[in-house]
Amino acid sequence: MTFHNRVAIITGAGRGIGKATALAFLADGYRVALAGRQRDTLERTAAESGAGERAVVIPTDVADADAVDALFTAVRAQLGRLDVLFNNAGTGARPVPLDELTVDEWRKVVDTNLTGSFLCARAAFRLMKDQDPRGGRIINNGSISAHAPRPNSAPYTSTKHAITGLTRSLSLDGRPFDICCGQIDIGNAQTEMTARMATGVPQADGSIRPEPFLDVAHVAAAVLQMANLPLDANVQFMTIMATKMPFIGRG
């Protein structure tokens, strides 16, 4: 393996899409800061990678501004710079009618999905503007649900709509500093979070039907492809999904 010495932060790196992407980045030669709330899952990702010191475990709650600042301070001190931020950490709420949703449930999703992405992007801007050579890339994990929502998904869908606005704003505001931003919208990657789809999930017509999956390794490869472009090229928006999932035709 040729170690290119690029540095990435991946949030939500302990499981699912974040874990698969972290493993792909480490296999490609990146030094990766593995961020997430649970140290044990992050350490399992690091151990599975076999990357040794190139995998740096930094437990972080992205909804906590102080924790995010500490994450980026540690990356600057231990890894020296930042080339790629994958804003991946996210959560959802109970799939219940809107009038049954609590304010705390709403705020938890907003704090993690939207505010967490903002806090990490803000810290990335500060670091990427100051480093030499300056610049870098931010990749936001959006969702196809922002374009065609599932029933009873208002908190998740709303935050993913907002992520698209954040992506566009970061792309514009980052131009003078060689910071580019893109977004990946993912449909039915096979993870712990989507396992329930094998037995059936609610459809817009009120039915419950199983849906096909996409191997999460393909998602990780897509994120890596976006990350490895030179900074004068950018995938602004990418959609990757299980070919036969009921998305086209649902919205």
Wavefront OBJ file of the C-alpha trace (Angstrom):
o trace
v 0.000 0.000 0.000
v 1.160 3.525 -0.798
v 0.459 5.802 2.157
v -0.496 9.189 0.750
v -0.639 10.821 4.185
v -4.075 12.447 3.701
v -6.189 12.888 6.830
v -9.919 12.342 7.280
v -12.444 12.691 10.058
v -15.413 10.325 9.873
v -18.263 10.849 12.315
v -20.451 7.953 13.337
v -17.508 5.679 12.593
v -18.430 2.936 15.036
v -21.047 1.184 12.938
v -22.963 1.123 9.683
v -22.023 3.483 6.884
v -19.471 5.303 9.026
v -17.651 2.115 9.918
v -17.618 0.831 6.335
v -16.347 4.182 5.081
v -13.656 4.372 7.749
v -12.416 0.913 6.778
v -12.340 1.927 3.106
v -10.410 5.129 3.838
v -7.895 3.322 6.024
v -7.409 0.641 3.358
v -6.739 3.436 0.876
v -3.932 4.835 3.025
v -5.649 7.653 4.898
v -4.982 8.532 8.497
v -8.476 8.609 9.982
v -9.940 10.146 13.122
v -12.779 7.843 14.129
v -15.432 9.936 15.865
v -18.569 8.704 17.585
v -20.239 8.561 20.964
v -19.176 5.040 21.973
v -15.488 4.305 22.435
v -15.922 0.538 22.273
v -17.479 0.545 18.794
v -14.818 2.953 17.528
v -12.079 0.740 18.909
v -13.603 -2.275 17.159
v -13.523 -0.366 13.872
v -9.882 0.546 14.450
v -8.954 -3.026 15.341
v -10.780 -4.470 12.345
v -8.947 -2.100 10.002
v -5.502 -3.375 11.001
v -4.267 0.145 10.325
v -2.455 0.612 13.614
v -1.648 4.206 14.481
v -3.334 5.514 11.326
v -6.698 4.873 13.015
v -7.173 7.411 15.818
v -10.134 6.884 18.158
v -11.666 10.129 19.446
v -15.039 9.657 21.207
v -17.247 12.599 20.280
v -20.875 13.635 20.558
v -21.309 15.824 17.476
v -24.271 17.607 19.068
v -21.950 18.965 21.781
v -20.049 22.067 20.609
v -17.266 21.611 23.168
v -16.803 17.960 22.189
v -16.562 18.906 18.502
v -13.978 21.588 19.283
v -11.999 19.009 21.255
v -12.164 16.583 18.310
v -10.698 19.084 15.879
v -8.097 20.283 18.370
v -6.964 16.668 18.776
v -6.830 16.144 15.012
v -4.732 19.260 14.545
v -2.363 18.184 17.334
v -2.077 14.489 16.451
v -2.519 14.427 12.676
v -1.421 17.905 11.662
v -4.087 18.770 9.109
v -7.492 17.755 7.692
v -8.178 16.835 4.075
v -11.641 15.274 4.298
v -14.557 15.526 6.717
v -17.356 12.986 6.259
v -20.347 14.346 8.166
v -22.023 10.991 8.620
v -23.348 10.802 12.198
v -27.117 10.788 12.257
v -30.216 9.488 13.977
v -33.962 9.240 13.544
v -37.069 9.344 15.707
v -39.892 6.913 16.340
v -42.028 6.457 13.206
v -45.182 7.809 14.831
v -47.817 10.339 13.678
v -46.589 13.909 13.988
v -49.002 14.780 16.784
v -47.529 11.964 18.918
v -43.919 13.098 18.523
v -42.355 14.779 21.545
v -40.338 17.981 21.397
v -37.369 16.159 22.924
v -37.470 13.555 20.143
v -37.565 16.307 17.528
v -34.684 18.180 19.122
v -32.516 15.066 19.410
v -32.717 14.486 15.655
v -32.115 18.157 14.833
v -29.208 18.400 17.263
v -27.450 15.351 15.844
v -28.242 15.495 12.135
v -28.200 19.229 11.490
v -26.480 21.037 14.343
v -23.834 18.309 14.561
v -23.051 18.655 10.862
v -22.865 22.441 11.219
v -20.537 22.242 14.220
v -18.178 19.844 12.441
v -18.251 21.864 9.228
v -17.533 25.082 11.129
v -14.532 23.510 12.842
v -13.356 22.024 9.534
v -13.507 25.466 7.875
v -11.333 26.930 10.611
v -8.719 24.213 10.234
v -8.795 23.989 6.440
v -8.454 27.749 5.999
v -5.379 27.910 8.240
v -3.431 24.832 7.148
v -0.719 24.715 4.490
v -1.570 23.753 1.827
v -4.966 25.172 2.634
v -8.338 23.753 1.688
v -10.030 20.397 1.887
v -13.283 18.583 1.248
v -16.479 18.147 3.254
v -18.876 15.351 2.339
v -22.314 15.448 3.945
v -24.479 12.359 4.336
v -27.894 13.398 3.086
v -30.732 11.038 2.266
v -33.078 10.193 -0.554
v -35.801 10.579 2.076
v -35.318 14.330 1.778
v -36.650 14.071 -1.779
v -39.354 11.450 -1.168
v -40.082 10.974 2.542
v -41.320 7.844 4.212
v -44.503 7.998 6.327
v -44.045 9.467 9.822
v -40.482 10.686 9.281
v -40.803 14.456 9.758
v -37.734 15.003 11.997
v -35.367 12.928 9.864
v -36.724 14.220 6.554
v -36.630 17.853 7.698
v -33.021 17.643 8.831
v -31.947 15.967 5.598
v -33.612 18.734 3.576
v -31.600 21.143 5.717
v -28.396 19.219 5.028
v -28.857 19.957 1.326
v -29.056 23.663 2.130
v -25.946 23.353 4.277
v -24.132 21.551 1.462
v -24.931 24.310 -1.025
v -23.917 27.042 1.409
v -20.635 25.349 2.290
v -19.852 24.889 -1.398
v -20.349 28.595 -2.032
v -18.681 29.917 1.106
v -15.737 27.536 0.783
v -14.743 28.591 -2.734
v -12.378 31.413 -1.735
v -10.492 29.030 0.574
v -10.209 25.925 -1.647
v -12.799 24.127 0.454
v -15.309 22.102 -1.544
v -18.420 20.342 -0.320
v -20.529 17.543 -1.749
v -23.402 15.380 -0.584
v -24.205 11.693 -0.899
v -27.826 10.556 -0.708
v -28.090 6.879 0.154
v -30.963 4.477 -0.317
v -31.206 1.296 1.740
v -27.584 0.540 2.558
v -27.498 -2.712 4.507
v -26.683 -1.768 8.101
v -28.031 -2.400 11.589
v -30.311 0.622 11.175
v -31.981 -0.743 8.023
v -32.229 -4.417 9.042
v -35.959 -4.040 9.718
v -36.582 -3.395 6.021
v -36.090 -7.086 5.298
v -39.363 -7.862 7.088
v -41.249 -4.835 5.823
v -41.488 -1.066 6.194
v -44.445 1.308 5.757
v -45.129 2.537 2.240
v -46.943 5.694 1.176
v -50.054 3.673 0.263
v -50.305 2.335 3.810
v -48.970 -1.126 3.008
v -46.025 -2.843 4.713
v -43.517 -4.309 2.281
v -39.919 -5.556 2.427
v -37.352 -3.609 0.423
v -34.043 -4.601 -1.195
v -30.662 -3.546 0.167
v -27.436 -2.101 -1.193
v -24.147 -3.541 0.092
v -22.724 -0.878 2.406
v -19.264 -1.470 0.894
v -20.509 0.150 -2.322
v -21.523 3.238 -0.352
v -18.077 3.409 1.232
v -16.444 3.114 -2.197
v -18.613 5.972 -3.473
v -17.635 8.250 -0.584
v -13.982 7.389 -1.154
v -14.335 8.217 -4.841
v -15.733 11.632 -3.955
v -12.962 12.193 -1.408
v -10.122 11.323 -3.759
v -10.961 13.864 -6.437
v -8.582 16.832 -6.722
v -9.947 19.994 -5.135
v -10.627 21.548 -8.524
v -13.275 18.855 -9.148
v -16.312 18.049 -7.044
v -19.234 15.642 -6.978
v -21.864 18.120 -5.808
v -24.599 15.531 -5.294
v -24.511 11.763 -5.653
v -27.386 9.326 -5.204
v -26.526 5.686 -4.571
v -29.296 3.212 -3.864
v -30.513 -0.342 -4.179
v -31.589 -0.585 -7.814
v -35.000 -2.110 -7.111
v -35.980 -0.166 -4.005
v -39.286 1.712 -4.322
v -37.856 5.208 -4.565
v -38.431 6.116 -8.192
v -42.180 6.229 -8.351
v -42.605 6.945 -4.669
v -42.108 10.693 -4.900
l 1 2 3 4 5 6 7 8 9 10 11 12 13 14 15 16 17 18 19 20 21 22 23 24 25 26 27 28 29 30 31 32 33 34 35 36 37 38 39 40 41 42 43 44 45 46 47 48 49 50 51 52 53 54 55 56 57 58 59 60 61 62 63 64 65 66 67 68 69 70 71 72 73 74 75 76 77 78 79 80 81 82 83 84 85 86 87 88 89 90 91 92 93 94 95 96 97 98 99 100 101 102 103 104 105 106 107 108 109 110 111 112 113 114 115 116 117 118 119 120 121 122 123 124 125 126 127 128 129 130 131 132 133 134 135 136 137 138 139 140 141 142 143 144 145 146 147 148 149 150 151 152 153 154 155 156 157 158 159 160 161 162 163 164 165 166 167 168 169 170 171 172 173 174 175 176 177 178 179 180 181 182 183 184 185 186 187 188 189 190 191 192 193 194 195 196 197 198 199 200 201 202 203 204 205 206 207 208 209 210 211 212 213 214 215 216 217 218 219 220 221 222 223 224 225 226 227 228 229 230 231 232 233 234 235 236 237 238 239 240 241 242 243 244 245 246 247 248 249 250 251
